[in-house]
Amino acid sequence: MPITNQQVLGHAFLQEMFDDSFFPDRVVGRGRAVLLQLCERIEAERPSDLEALYALTEAATEEFNLLEREFVAAGSEIETVAREWICDEFRFVASAYGFADADAEKLTASRDW
């Protein structure tokens, strides 16, 4: 299902990570794909409340947990600054889909990075 949300379509996900040579573009690109897939799922499933949204963001966070291994294998990692950038993207997604009141910690509660 193609994304229709104009805010999302005009947003450059993880641009700060692409701009920083510490983070391999190939792995950052996979992170961007995870975020876009999250948007697609939100549009397809239309979560009716925060708990339904958190279920979707938990699945996306688990994908980032798996990506951490790829970052490490490429000589990088999801360190403090990257963690903040990624969490900011989850907050952006929540807000773009009408969940501005989403708890920032709950959006990525299952993270291990």
Secondary structure by P-SEA (a helix, b strand, c coil): ccccccccccccccccccccccccaaaaaaaaaaaaaaaaaaaaaccccaaaaaaaaaaaaaaaaaaaaaaaaacccccaaaaaaaaaaaaaaaaaacccccccccccccccc
